[in-house]
Structure formats: C-alpha cells, structure tokens
Amino acid sequence: MNRPLQVMKFGGTSVGSAERIRKAAEIVAAATPEREVVVVVSAMAGVTNSLVDAAHRSAGGDKGAAEKLGHSLAAKHKETLAALVDDAAKRDALQPQLDAIIEEVANRCRGVAWLRELTPRTLDSISGVGERLSARLMAATLESLGVRSEAVEATEVIVTDDAHGGALPLDVETRGRAQSSLVPRLRAGVVPVVTGYIAATKDGAPTTLGRGGSDLSATILGAALDAVDVIIWTDVDGVLTADPRLVPDATLLHEVSYNEAAELAFFGAKVLHPSTLHPVRRRGIPVWIRNSFSPDTRGTKIGPDGQPTLEGVKAVTAMREVTLLTVGGPSIIGVPEVAAWTFAATAEARARILLISQASSQDDICFVIHSADSKRTVEALRRTFLLGVRPIELDHINVNDKVAIVAVVGDNMRGTTGVAGRVFGRLGRESVNIIAIAQGSSENNISFIVDAHSLQRAVAAIHDEFHLEKGVPANAPEGASRIASAIAPPPVAHTAPALPVSAAPRGEKR
C-alpha cells in the first residue's frame, strides 16, 4: 500500500437511515483518492436495543418476541436497501443475505424462548446482528458510488478473550488476522466495511466489546494495521468542555491528550467508549472525533499531547446512574484483609469500580459503581460478610443511589497549585455538599461525589470558576494558543458536503 491508511468509524446515528448511510459513504468515497480506508460501522440507530430487548423477552418465555423482531428488522433494512441501491439486480443479490441473517437471529430468540435461558454467549450472538446488517448496506452503498467495497465480519478479524458482554482484544492474534484479512483487500483496491462491536474468541465463539464498543473496534484495527489516524464519526462536533445540557456555554476542545480523553470518557463523556484509546496510545496514533452531520467541522484531535491551559483544568464531566456503597463499622478497624475481601466480592459481581475512598480511621470503605451493577454487588458483599464466608461481621452495607460523580480533568493540573482549593472553595460558595473525594495518582483528575440534585450546579460552577467557556486563552503556555485553523484535519474535511448539525448533544449511543 503506497497511500496512508485511515480507519473511519460511523456510529448508530451516522448510519441511522438511508440518508445518513449515503452521507457516510460519500465521506468515505471522498477520502479514497488520497488514502486507503477501512470502515467500521455500528448498527443502525435503535437496532441493538431491539435485539437485546427481544433476547430478554424471549428468555422470559415470550415466544412471539422472535417473530416481532424478525418483522421489524426485515422491514427496516429492506426499506433502507431499496432507498440506497437503485440497481434491482444488485438489490436482489443482497436481499437474501440480509434475510438469512435476520432469520438466524430470530431462530436464536426462538431457542431462548423454548429454553427460557439466555447465556452471555447467546446474548452476544444476538446483540451483534445489527452491525452485520449495516455493514452490508454500507458496502452496497459504496459500490453504488463507484467505490469497490466488501462487508467483513469482525469475527474473522478481531480476536478476544471469552469474557462475553465485554471481551478484551488479544493484540497479537488480532494483528495477525487483520494483516492477513484486510491488507490483501486494500491492495486489491477494496474498501473493507468491518462490523463494529462484535468479535470472536480463538475458537470462533462470538463475543462483543461492550455497549459502545464500535469505537474500540476502530482503534483495535487502527493499531493492528498501523493506521496514520482513526476518525470516530459521530453526531457532535467533538469533545466539549462540559455536557451542554448542564452547561449551555460549553465549548469545543480542539486538542486533548490521551490521558485527558480517557479520564473524560471514564467519567461519563459519552462521545468516547472508555477503552477506545488503549490500542492506539502505545503507537501514538491520533484519534479524531468529528461530526458526520457537519463533516467540514474539524472536530477534536486526541493524541499524546493536548493544548495546555494556564489554569490547569481542561474540562469537567459528570456521571449519573451510579451508586455509592459503604461497608464498615468498628469491627473492621485493624483488619488488613477487609479491603481485599470487599473488592474480591465486587470482582465476583463483575462490577466496575469508578471511585474509592476510605476513612482514615479505617472503619468505612466507600466506593462507587454503576447502578446497573448495584443489586448483584450488594448480594456478593452480603454473601461474603453477612453469611459468614469471611471471619468478620460488618455493622452495615449502606446503599445510596441518589448520587452523581463529578470529575475535573486537565493534564496541566499536575504541578499547578491551588486547583483543588479553587474547586472546593467554589463548591462551598455554591452550597454544594461533597460526600466523598478521590484524586488519581496521575494528578490530572479530581473526582468527587455529590447529591444527584446538586449535579448541574456543581458542574456549572466549576466550568465558570476556570473560565472554560473561553477555550484556550491567547496567552497560554507555548503550544496552547494554536487555534483550530492550525490543526491539519484529514483530507476528507474539505471534500465531504456539510450538513446541519444534529440536535443530539452528547455523542451517539449504540
């Protein structure tokens, strides 16, 4: 391959209709004269939710769920195909492929309904069907624009462990398969359209990378193919200084570092899947967040270094739907194994810990998890401590789901004195009560827990305190005064047609 390689990922709303798929295909087609392109697609908007819902309803014994799912998928994708491909012969060739995939997933739901059992492995095989359908529609659309293209199942390319529902990629195996599967296609002048979100184990069992995992699919392939960059095409202009629903004057960040973007994604900025940057940061491959509804907008570049700010703070983000668990009492003081037992129970429940804080007296350990994991985590803790599995009895396991996490992020916070004082001083003046505090060892994040009803007030106050609505000031440290026009975007920015900006404020969901 003589031209540089670029990976483009299109999310659910970017392929949510025939019109959007065509616009996405035009973006790809505009880039192909200058670059080799590998495309990664999500399912059409709403499809994954309908698949997961049908799977769970089937598990509850609803034998009609499979039929309803099959009819809705068939109608949606047949109508989309008709709008995208004018050539009747090509439509007739592709339609049986779509029908076969839909019948396959309907049969799986029928089996689940008969058994009334839905295993994680079966759910993975059902929930990833939307990408298999949208990849074929995208490839057919590119062909109609004169670009040779082929849909590729990621189960042939991305190899993972067997942690169904949130599998982790195996780098060496994936690199080998990506090189052997995709590079020959690219050399032959074919644009591969790879299914996002799904993958497979070494022995071929279907897995998924977790909800929103199409972003991760793109960066896995970017790293495996040594791409020059990865573009996440979404429905917002890029990474903002805050959620515009909480802070109306939030502004676009033209550059952020890997560290900053990872912190923002982990603590609720839905524009990125939390694990997206792991594969590319080791190789220094930049990731762009750009708006497929407005492809002339430059977006946000994520790389090794971001634009620094004089005041240290780059952005503030927030996470709802979290639960604060507190375990403890005087009986745990001086027992060194308590923390290990606590987090072993959390791991048993496969709950991701978002924040940890411990009282200096050691009589309380509190931590925050996603609310969806709360019930099974509490059950695991009760088995461990209240049912005598461990030789200690807790005084309490408290559950508080009326909280939210706020995270203040910026690489330049490290070594900038007074940031924490300004954060908590301003919150005190706004009468926002802090329940718990944690700061990462990297010092580029201060996170804390507030009552859910105080969330908007807390985020808006911090955004105002550090003047984030102004963006990077002209007198910032060296490199910080670069404006968007100094960022060299991928070539497609100047060729793809501009469209109205979507009303969706925070990044698309699968």
C-alpha positions as CSV (number, residue, x, y, z in Angstrom):
1,M,0.0,0.0,0.0
2,N,1.5,3.3,-1.1
3,R,-1.1,5.6,0.4
4,P,-1.5,6.2,4.1
5,L,-4.1,4.1,5.9
6,Q,-7.0,5.6,7.8
7,V,-9.7,3.9,9.8
8,M,-13.2,5.6,9.9
9,K,-15.9,4.5,12.3
10,F,-19.5,5.5,11.9
11,G,-21.8,5.3,14.9
12,G,-25.5,4.5,15.1
13,T,-27.0,7.8,14.2
14,S,-24.4,8.3,11.5
15,V,-25.8,5.2,9.8
16,G,-29.3,5.6,11.3
17,S,-31.2,5.9,8.0
18,A,-30.7,5.6,4.2
19,E,-29.9,9.2,4.0
20,R,-27.3,9.0,6.8
21,I,-25.7,5.9,5.3
22,R,-25.4,7.6,1.9
23,K,-23.8,10.7,3.5
24,A,-21.3,8.4,5.4
25,A,-20.5,6.6,2.2
26,E,-19.9,10.0,0.5
27,I,-17.4,10.9,3.3
28,V,-15.5,7.6,2.7
29,A,-15.6,8.0,-1.1
30,A,-14.2,11.5,-0.8
31,A,-11.2,10.2,1.2
32,T,-10.3,7.2,-1.0
33,P,-8.3,9.1,-3.7
34,E,-5.7,10.1,-1.1
35,R,-5.9,7.4,1.5
36,E,-6.6,3.7,2.0
37,V,-9.7,3.5,4.1
38,V,-11.0,0.8,6.4
39,V,-14.6,1.5,7.6
40,V,-16.1,0.3,10.8
41,V,-19.9,0.6,11.3
42,S,-22.3,0.3,14.2
43,A,-25.8,-1.0,13.9
44,M,-28.5,1.4,12.6
45,A,-29.8,3.5,15.5
46,G,-32.1,1.6,17.8
47,V,-31.4,-1.8,16.3
48,T,-29.1,-3.1,19.1
49,N,-31.6,-2.1,21.7
50,S,-34.4,-4.0,19.9
51,L,-32.2,-7.1,19.7
52,V,-31.3,-7.1,23.4
53,D,-34.9,-6.4,24.3
54,A,-36.1,-9.3,22.2
55,A,-33.5,-11.6,23.7
56,H,-34.6,-10.8,27.2
57,R,-38.3,-11.1,26.4
58,S,-37.6,-14.5,24.8
59,A,-35.8,-15.6,28.0
60,G,-39.0,-14.6,29.9
61,G,-40.9,-17.1,27.7
62,D,-42.3,-14.6,25.1
63,K,-42.4,-16.9,22.0
64,G,-43.7,-14.0,19.9
65,A,-40.7,-11.8,20.5
66,A,-38.7,-13.6,17.8
67,E,-41.4,-13.0,15.2
68,K,-41.8,-9.4,16.1
69,L,-38.1,-8.9,15.9
70,G,-37.8,-10.6,12.6
71,H,-40.6,-8.5,11.0
72,S,-39.2,-5.2,12.3
73,L,-35.6,-5.9,11.2
74,A,-36.7,-7.1,7.8
75,A,-39.0,-4.1,7.2
76,K,-36.3,-1.6,8.3
77,H,-33.4,-3.0,6.3
78,K,-35.4,-3.8,3.2
79,E,-36.7,-0.2,3.0
80,T,-33.2,1.1,3.6
81,L,-31.7,-1.1,0.9
82,A,-34.4,0.0,-1.6
83,A,-33.6,3.6,-0.9
84,L,-29.8,3.1,-1.2
85,V,-29.4,0.8,-4.2
86,D,-31.2,1.7,-7.5
87,D,-30.0,-1.4,-9.4
88,A,-32.7,-4.0,-9.0
89,A,-30.3,-6.9,-9.8
90,K,-27.9,-5.8,-7.0
91,R,-30.8,-5.4,-4.6
92,D,-32.0,-8.9,-5.4
93,A,-28.5,-10.3,-4.8
94,L,-28.1,-8.6,-1.4
95,Q,-31.6,-9.1,0.0
96,P,-31.3,-12.9,0.6
97,Q,-28.1,-12.2,2.7
98,L,-30.0,-9.8,4.9
99,D,-32.9,-12.2,5.1
100,A,-30.7,-15.1,6.2
101,I,-29.1,-13.0,8.9
102,I,-32.4,-11.9,10.2
103,E,-33.8,-15.5,10.2
104,E,-30.7,-16.7,12.0
105,V,-31.2,-14.2,14.9
106,A,-34.9,-14.9,15.0
107,N,-34.2,-18.7,15.4
108,R,-31.8,-17.9,18.2
109,C,-34.5,-16.0,20.0
110,R,-36.9,-18.9,19.4
111,G,-34.4,-21.2,21.1
112,V,-34.0,-18.9,24.0
113,A,-37.8,-18.8,24.4
114,W,-38.1,-22.6,24.4
115,L,-35.3,-23.0,27.0
116,R,-36.1,-19.8,28.9
117,E,-32.4,-19.4,29.3
118,L,-30.2,-16.6,28.0
119,T,-26.5,-17.1,28.5
120,P,-24.0,-14.3,28.0
121,R,-22.6,-16.2,25.0
122,T,-26.0,-16.4,23.3
123,L,-26.7,-12.7,24.1
124,D,-23.5,-11.8,22.3
125,S,-24.5,-13.8,19.2
126,I,-27.9,-12.0,19.2
127,S,-26.9,-8.4,20.1
128,G,-24.2,-8.1,17.4
129,V,-26.5,-8.8,14.4
130,G,-27.3,-5.1,13.7
131,E,-23.7,-4.5,12.7
132,R,-23.7,-7.4,10.3
133,L,-26.7,-5.9,8.5
134,S,-25.5,-2.3,8.4
135,A,-22.0,-3.4,7.1
136,R,-23.6,-4.9,4.1
137,L,-25.8,-1.8,3.5
138,M,-22.7,0.4,3.7
139,A,-20.7,-1.7,1.4
140,A,-23.5,-1.8,-1.2
141,T,-23.8,2.0,-1.0
142,L,-20.1,2.5,-1.6
143,E,-20.4,0.2,-4.6
144,S,-23.2,2.4,-5.9
145,L,-20.9,5.4,-5.7
146,G,-18.2,3.6,-7.7
147,V,-16.0,2.5,-4.8
148,R,-15.2,-1.2,-4.6
149,S,-16.2,-2.4,-1.2
150,E,-16.9,-5.6,0.8
151,A,-18.5,-6.2,4.1
152,V,-16.2,-8.1,6.5
153,E,-17.3,-9.8,9.7
154,A,-15.2,-8.7,12.6
155,T,-15.4,-12.3,13.9
156,E,-12.8,-13.1,11.2
157,V,-10.5,-10.3,12.3
158,I,-10.7,-9.3,16.0
159,V,-9.8,-11.9,18.5
160,T,-10.7,-11.6,22.1
161,D,-10.9,-13.5,25.4
162,D,-14.1,-15.2,26.4
163,A,-15.5,-12.5,28.7
164,H,-18.9,-12.4,27.0
165,G,-20.6,-9.0,27.1
166,G,-17.3,-7.1,27.5
167,A,-14.5,-9.1,25.9
168,L,-10.9,-7.8,25.8
169,P,-8.9,-8.0,22.5
170,L,-5.9,-10.2,22.1
171,D,-3.4,-8.0,20.3
172,V,-1.0,-10.4,18.7
173,E,-3.7,-12.7,17.3
174,T,-5.8,-9.7,16.1
175,R,-2.8,-8.1,14.4
176,G,-2.1,-11.3,12.5
177,R,-5.6,-11.8,11.3
178,A,-6.1,-8.1,10.4
179,Q,-2.9,-8.1,8.3
180,S,-3.9,-11.4,6.5
181,S,-7.6,-10.5,6.0
182,L,-7.8,-6.8,5.4
183,V,-4.4,-5.9,3.8
184,P,-5.0,-8.1,0.7
185,R,-8.4,-6.4,0.2
186,L,-6.8,-3.0,0.5
187,R,-4.1,-3.9,-2.0
188,A,-6.8,-5.0,-4.4
189,G,-8.4,-1.6,-4.2
190,V,-11.3,-2.8,-2.0
191,V,-12.6,-0.7,1.0
192,P,-13.4,-3.2,3.8
193,V,-16.5,-2.4,5.8
194,V,-16.0,-4.2,9.2
195,T,-18.7,-4.9,11.7
196,G,-18.1,-2.9,14.9
197,Y,-18.8,-4.1,18.4
198,I,-18.5,-7.8,17.7
199,A,-15.5,-10.1,17.7
200,A,-14.8,-13.8,18.4
201,T,-12.6,-16.0,20.6
202,K,-9.7,-18.0,19.2
203,D,-12.1,-20.9,18.6
204,G,-14.7,-18.7,16.9
205,A,-17.3,-18.2,19.6
206,P,-19.0,-14.8,19.1
207,T,-18.2,-12.1,21.6
208,T,-18.9,-8.4,22.0
209,L,-16.7,-5.5,23.2
210,G,-19.4,-3.9,25.4
211,R,-22.0,-1.3,24.6
212,G,-20.5,1.5,22.5
213,G,-17.7,-0.9,21.6
214,S,-17.6,0.0,17.9
215,D,-15.3,2.9,18.9
216,L,-12.9,0.2,20.3
217,S,-13.3,-1.9,17.2
218,A,-12.0,1.0,15.2
219,T,-8.9,1.7,17.3
220,I,-8.1,-2.0,17.6
221,L,-8.0,-2.1,13.8
222,G,-6.1,1.2,13.6
223,A,-3.4,-0.2,15.8
224,A,-3.3,-3.6,14.1
225,L,-2.9,-2.0,10.7
226,D,-0.6,0.8,11.7
227,A,-3.0,3.5,10.5
228,V,-2.0,7.1,10.4
229,D,-5.1,8.1,12.3
230,V,-8.6,6.9,13.3
231,I,-11.7,9.1,12.8
232,I,-14.7,8.5,15.1
233,W,-17.6,10.0,13.1
234,T,-20.4,10.8,15.5
235,D,-23.2,13.3,15.8
236,V,-21.4,16.1,17.8
237,D,-18.6,18.4,16.8
238,G,-16.0,16.8,19.1
239,V,-15.1,16.8,22.8
240,L,-16.6,19.7,24.8
241,T,-15.5,21.3,28.0
242,A,-18.7,20.0,29.7
243,D,-22.1,18.4,28.9
244,P,-24.0,21.2,27.1
245,R,-27.2,20.0,28.7
246,L,-25.6,21.0,32.1
247,V,-23.6,24.0,30.8
248,P,-25.1,25.7,27.8
249,D,-21.9,27.7,27.1
250,A,-19.6,24.6,26.9
251,T,-17.1,25.0,24.1
252,L,-15.3,22.7,21.7
253,L,-11.8,21.4,22.6
254,H,-9.6,21.3,19.5
255,E,-7.0,19.1,21.1
256,V,-6.9,16.9,24.1
257,S,-4.3,14.3,25.3
258,Y,-4.9,10.6,25.5
259,N,-4.9,11.0,29.3
260,E,-7.4,13.7,29.3
261,A,-9.7,12.0,26.9
262,A,-9.5,8.7,28.8
263,E,-10.4,10.4,32.1
264,L,-13.4,12.2,30.4
265,A,-14.6,9.0,28.8
266,F,-14.3,7.0,32.0
267,F,-16.3,9.6,34.0
268,G,-19.2,10.0,31.6
269,A,-18.3,11.8,28.4
270,K,-20.3,9.6,26.1
271,V,-18.6,10.8,23.0
272,L,-16.0,8.0,23.5
273,H,-16.1,4.4,24.8
274,P,-13.9,4.3,27.9
275,S,-11.5,1.7,26.4
276,T,-11.2,3.3,23.0
277,L,-7.7,4.8,23.4
278,H,-5.9,1.8,24.8
279,P,-4.9,0.2,21.5
280,V,-3.7,3.4,19.8
281,R,-1.9,5.3,22.5
282,R,1.0,2.8,22.6
283,R,1.7,3.5,19.0
284,G,0.9,7.3,19.1
285,I,-1.9,7.0,16.6
286,P,-4.1,10.1,16.8
287,V,-7.9,9.8,17.1
288,W,-10.3,12.4,15.7
289,I,-13.8,13.0,17.0
290,R,-15.8,14.5,14.1
291,N,-19.4,15.2,13.2
292,S,-20.8,13.3,10.3
293,F,-23.7,15.7,10.2
294,S,-21.2,18.5,9.6
295,P,-18.1,16.9,8.1
296,D,-16.4,20.3,7.3
297,T,-16.0,20.9,11.0
298,R,-12.5,20.0,12.2
299,G,-13.5,18.3,15.4
300,T,-11.3,17.3,18.3
301,K,-7.9,15.6,17.9
302,I,-6.8,13.2,20.6
303,G,-3.1,12.5,20.8
304,P,0.0,12.2,23.1
305,D,-0.2,15.9,23.9
306,G,-3.2,18.3,24.2
307,Q,-3.4,22.0,24.3
308,P,-2.4,23.1,27.8
309,T,-4.3,25.7,29.8
310,L,-2.9,28.3,32.1
311,E,-5.3,27.4,34.9
312,G,-4.7,23.6,34.6
313,V,-8.3,22.5,34.2
314,K,-9.4,21.4,30.7
315,A,-12.9,20.1,31.2
316,V,-15.4,18.9,33.7
317,T,-17.6,15.9,33.3
318,A,-20.3,14.1,35.2
319,M,-21.8,10.7,35.6
320,R,-25.3,9.8,36.7
321,E,-26.8,6.4,37.3
322,V,-24.2,5.5,39.8
323,T,-24.5,4.0,43.3
324,L,-22.4,4.7,46.4
325,L,-21.8,1.6,48.6
326,T,-20.3,1.9,52.1
327,V,-19.2,-1.1,54.0
328,G,-17.8,-0.9,57.5
329,G,-18.2,-0.3,61.2
330,P,-15.8,-0.5,64.2
331,S,-15.4,-4.2,63.7
332,I,-13.2,-3.8,60.6
333,I,-10.7,-1.5,62.2
334,G,-7.2,-3.1,62.1
335,V,-8.3,-6.0,59.9
336,P,-5.9,-5.8,56.9
337,E,-7.9,-8.2,54.7
338,V,-11.1,-6.3,54.7
339,A,-10.3,-4.2,51.6
340,A,-9.2,-7.3,49.7
341,W,-12.4,-9.2,50.7
342,T,-14.6,-6.3,49.7
343,F,-13.1,-5.9,46.3
344,A,-13.0,-9.6,45.7
345,A,-16.7,-9.6,46.2
346,T,-17.1,-6.7,43.8
347,A,-15.0,-8.6,41.2
348,E,-17.2,-11.6,41.7
349,A,-20.1,-9.5,40.7
350,R,-18.2,-8.2,37.7
351,A,-18.9,-4.6,38.8
352,R,-16.6,-1.8,37.6
353,I,-15.4,0.4,40.4
354,L,-15.5,4.1,39.5
355,L,-14.2,5.7,42.6
356,I,-12.8,4.6,46.0
357,S,-12.5,6.5,49.3
358,Q,-11.6,5.2,52.8
359,A,-11.9,6.9,56.2
360,S,-8.6,7.5,58.0
361,S,-10.0,5.6,61.0
362,Q,-10.4,2.6,58.6
363,D,-13.9,1.9,59.8
364,D,-15.5,2.7,56.5
365,I,-14.7,1.9,52.9
366,C,-16.9,3.6,50.3
367,F,-16.8,3.1,46.6
368,V,-19.0,3.9,43.6
369,I,-20.2,1.5,40.8
370,H,-22.7,1.7,38.0
371,S,-26.3,1.5,39.4
372,A,-26.9,-1.4,37.0
373,D,-24.3,-3.5,38.9
374,S,-25.6,-2.5,42.4
375,K,-28.0,-5.4,43.1
376,R,-25.6,-8.2,42.4
377,T,-22.7,-6.4,44.1
378,V,-24.7,-6.0,47.3
379,E,-25.6,-9.6,47.2
380,A,-22.0,-10.6,46.8
381,L,-21.0,-8.4,49.7
382,R,-23.7,-10.0,51.9
383,R,-22.6,-13.5,51.0
384,T,-19.0,-12.5,51.9
385,F,-19.6,-10.7,55.2
386,L,-23.1,-11.3,56.5
387,L,-23.4,-15.0,55.8
388,G,-20.1,-15.9,57.4
389,V,-18.0,-16.6,54.4
390,R,-15.3,-14.4,55.9
391,P,-14.5,-14.4,59.7
392,I,-15.7,-10.9,60.3
393,E,-19.1,-9.3,60.7
394,L,-19.8,-5.8,59.2
395,D,-22.0,-3.4,61.0
396,H,-23.5,-2.1,57.8
397,I,-23.6,-2.2,54.0
398,N,-25.2,1.1,53.0
399,V,-26.5,1.8,49.5
400,N,-27.1,5.3,48.2
401,D,-28.3,5.6,44.6
402,K,-29.1,9.3,44.8
403,V,-25.6,10.5,44.0
404,A,-23.5,11.5,41.0
405,I,-19.8,11.7,40.2
406,V,-18.2,15.0,39.0
407,A,-14.7,14.8,37.6
408,V,-12.4,17.8,36.9
409,V,-9.8,16.9,34.3
410,G,-6.7,18.5,32.8
411,D,-3.1,17.4,32.2
412,N,-1.8,20.8,33.4
413,M,-3.4,20.3,36.8
414,R,-0.3,18.4,37.7
415,G,2.0,20.9,39.3
416,T,-0.5,23.8,39.2
417,T,-1.0,24.9,42.8
418,G,-4.4,25.8,44.1
419,V,-6.6,23.8,41.7
420,A,-8.2,21.7,44.4
421,G,-8.7,24.8,46.7
422,R,-10.5,26.6,43.9
423,V,-12.7,23.6,43.1
424,F,-13.9,23.0,46.6
425,G,-13.9,26.7,47.6
426,R,-16.3,27.4,44.7
427,L,-18.5,24.4,45.5
428,G,-18.7,25.6,49.1
429,R,-19.8,29.1,48.0
430,E,-22.5,27.3,45.8
431,S,-23.6,25.3,48.9
432,V,-22.8,22.0,47.2
433,N,-22.1,19.3,49.7
434,I,-19.2,16.9,49.0
435,I,-19.9,13.3,50.1
436,A,-16.5,11.7,49.1
437,I,-13.4,12.8,47.2
438,A,-10.7,10.9,45.2
439,Q,-7.7,12.1,43.2
440,G,-5.8,9.9,40.8
441,S,-2.1,9.4,41.2
442,S,-1.6,11.0,37.8
443,E,-2.9,14.3,39.3
444,N,-4.8,15.0,36.1
445,N,-8.2,14.3,37.7
446,I,-10.0,15.3,40.8
447,S,-13.3,13.4,41.2
448,F,-15.9,13.6,43.9
449,I,-19.4,12.6,44.9
450,V,-22.3,14.9,45.2
451,D,-26.1,14.5,45.7
452,A,-27.7,14.0,42.4
453,H,-29.8,17.1,42.7
454,S,-26.6,19.2,43.1
455,L,-25.0,17.8,39.9
456,Q,-25.9,20.6,37.5
457,R,-25.0,23.3,40.0
458,A,-21.6,21.7,40.7
459,V,-20.6,21.3,37.1
460,A,-21.7,24.8,36.0
461,A,-19.9,26.3,39.0
462,I,-16.6,24.6,38.2
463,H,-16.9,25.4,34.5
464,D,-17.4,29.1,35.4
465,E,-14.6,29.1,38.0
466,F,-12.0,28.1,35.5
467,H,-13.4,30.1,32.6
468,L,-13.7,27.1,30.4
469,E,-16.3,28.8,28.1
470,K,-13.4,30.9,26.8
471,G,-11.4,27.9,25.5
472,V,-7.6,28.1,25.4
473,P,-6.5,31.7,26.0
474,A,-4.2,33.5,23.6
475,N,-1.5,33.9,26.3
476,A,-1.5,30.2,27.3
477,P,1.9,28.4,27.5
478,E,3.8,27.5,24.3
479,G,1.7,25.5,22.0
480,A,-1.6,26.3,23.8
481,S,-2.5,29.3,21.6
482,R,-2.8,27.2,18.5
483,I,-6.3,27.6,17.1
484,A,-8.4,25.2,15.1
485,S,-7.1,26.5,11.8
486,A,-3.6,25.3,12.7
487,I,-4.8,21.7,13.1
488,A,-4.4,19.7,9.9
489,P,-7.5,17.6,9.6
490,P,-7.8,14.5,7.4
491,P,-8.2,15.4,3.7
492,V,-11.9,14.4,3.7
493,A,-12.7,17.6,5.7
494,H,-12.5,19.7,2.5
495,T,-14.4,17.4,0.2
496,A,-17.4,15.9,2.1
497,P,-20.6,18.0,1.9
498,A,-21.7,19.9,5.1
499,L,-25.0,19.1,6.7
500,P,-27.0,20.7,9.5
501,V,-25.7,19.9,13.0
502,S,-27.6,17.2,14.8
503,A,-29.6,18.2,17.9
504,A,-28.2,15.3,19.8
505,P,-26.0,16.9,22.5
506,R,-23.6,14.3,23.8
507,G,-22.5,11.7,21.4
508,E,-24.4,8.9,19.9
509,K,-25.4,5.7,21.6
510,R,-25.4,2.3,20.0
